[in-house]
Amino acid sequence: MLRYIVRRLVQLLGVVIILSMLLFFWLRSLPGGPVNAMLGERATPEQVARFEQVLGLDQPLHIQYVRYMGRILQGEFGTSTAVLPGADAMDIFLARFPATIELTSTAVIIALLVAIPLGYFAARRHGSWLDNLSIVGSLIGIAVPVFFTAFLLKYWFAIELGWLPVSGRQDNLGCTRITKFFILDGLLTREWDCSVSALKHLILPSIALATIPFAVIFRITRASVLDVLDEDYVRTARAKGLTARIIRGRHVLRNAMLPVLTIIGLQVGSLLAGAILTESVFNFPGIGEALVTSFRGRDWGVLQILVLMAAVVFVLVNLLVDILYAVVDPRVRTR
Amino acid sequence: MSNSDENPKKSLFSRYGDRRKARIDELAAMSAPRTAPAPVPVGAGGPAEDLTVHESGTIEEKPGVSLWQSAWHRLRRNPVFLLGLTITVVFILVAIFAPWIAPKDPLQGYLIDKVRPQSNPIPGPEPGFPLGADHLGRDLMSRLIAGSRQTLIVGVLATLGGFAGGLLLGTLAGAFGGWVDSLVMRAVDVMLSIPSLVLALSIGALAARPSQWTLIIAIAVVQVPIFARLLRGSMLAQRSSDHVLAAQALGIRRSAIVTRHMLPNAMGPVIVQATLALAVSIIDAASLSFIGLGNPDQRIPEWGAMLGQSQRFIYDNPHLAYYPAICIIIVALGFTLMGESLREALDPKTRR
């Protein structure tokens, strides 16, 4: 088990190094280069030359890369120009990351709570109206762009009905910040209204975002439950006279959950993509919204850290899922 | 994507047991519709020619049901597939003939006189303008119809680009194996490790001035690793299969084995993926237009961009967002339905 984890960590290191190289070259090939990006287009040639010297841009590439890595490892990504002018890019990331985690994890929880039972019953009643209806629903879920779902929810429940807030992450209540996870903070400080407010702001965006993993988790659950139901050990369990509950829990669902676990890991990427769109629609101050703002405002420092962190988080989550997978299914380790 | 469609052939064989003759017949029949009608290339060399003749001969003796034929038999009666096919065909026809179908010129602001920026920014429906107009007084109906063309172009070009890139990488990796494989797949893994929209945004950021092409390239690059992985999987599965072994034993050149014996057989899952990728491309294009990475020229109608522009008016005129969104959803659904039923039909596990 330990050897497996170490092997995966070494692989991860390779991916991160290639990624940093890509990011380095990406940053260099941005329109106008880093100097233009920081000084603006009206800089005189002398200014540009001095700036290049200060930044070490007149050095050979490999030395530049080493310096660049040094800066990245110290968390120096420069100063924001558009998202929050003057603020440190790293600080922006740290302030906004918890918001996105809150949003995506709520979305995944909603998706799991709905998709797994639905997938199970759709498979049990294979070919029934419930089955067909859920399949159609999940197909529509795939075909509807998530920003349109978000838009519809916002229009109906926030604008027309006025049940839930239109945008933002929390009402201005002067809440105490501890972890920057607003719901958790409210619980820790016993400022209940803070938690409630944060939760209200979270409902619509997370439902919109949940449609992405929902469609996939439902389909995988249904397919793998169908597969498992055909297995000999399930028939044996039935023949032994085990209760339906034990068969469902121990024999069917536990085995059917393996593919679901993998797919959740793979969904992190599309969740983040969905978060970019959902956060934009709801002006939810997470990293997705920051990504769009920094892209539109050519805020390279912030864009850089967000792209890097998005990739690193994605890789890390997949590593975690793989390890979890190896824990649940011992066959994986010997591969 | 899923493992089940990476190698339809292998499990197909296992269903037919170990009878060697039956396996070879089945194999020959399966590659027949694609290799047999093509004339034998002159420079293909002796052994390859012999093999082709041999394959065709087998088919003539005993016509088997190819994977595609059998899939078609089931698809013809599959309402889901037919619905998807209908939507797709109608969409493509509308896109091709858009300039003739559209009742009005999509670029001209017919109703600009009725636009009042404060009180009535969006002229409502009236005779000749069934869906009303947009904020510049242009006929919404005509713009929707004309927009189908842009959507089709972006979707098809992006998917083709992704397919071409994936074909190159996946074939390299799958055909050679070894260090080439490791190198290519590491690169693909890194590409896959960047969330698609983030990758597309980063590529979009590289362009000094965003254009239609930025959008297409960004989406194509996102698709490359998916196609590459898929093709590699199919190719790897075939590298150790009997027909490739037979071709190797006959002394056929490696390039000929790859292009004529492995690639055609790897196409099934790829075609399914391409159909699904088209739906994803269209949605991605809409998403990217929505967040501002797209054609800055707002005269040319495109569904995603129309949806993005409608955001300014959603409070009073949500219909401006509904129409393009519904178009995107229906088209994406069409491609998805078609792709899903194709996948199911080509999956040997469901051939019951």
Interface residues (C-beta under 8 A of the other chain):
Chain A: G14 V15 I18 L19 L22 W26 S29 L30 P31 G32 L139 I140 I142 A143 V144 P145 V146 F147 F148 F151 Y155 I159 V268 G269 S270 L272 A273 I276 L277 S280 L291 V292 F295 R296 R298 W300 L303 L306 V307 A310 A311 F314 V315 N318
Chain B: R186 A187 D189 V190 L192 S193 I194 P195 S196 L197 V198 L201 S202 G204 A205 L206 A207 A208 A279 I283 A286 S287 F290 I291 G292 L293 L307 Q311 I314 Y315 P318 A321 A325 I328 I329 I330 A332 L333 T336 L337 E340
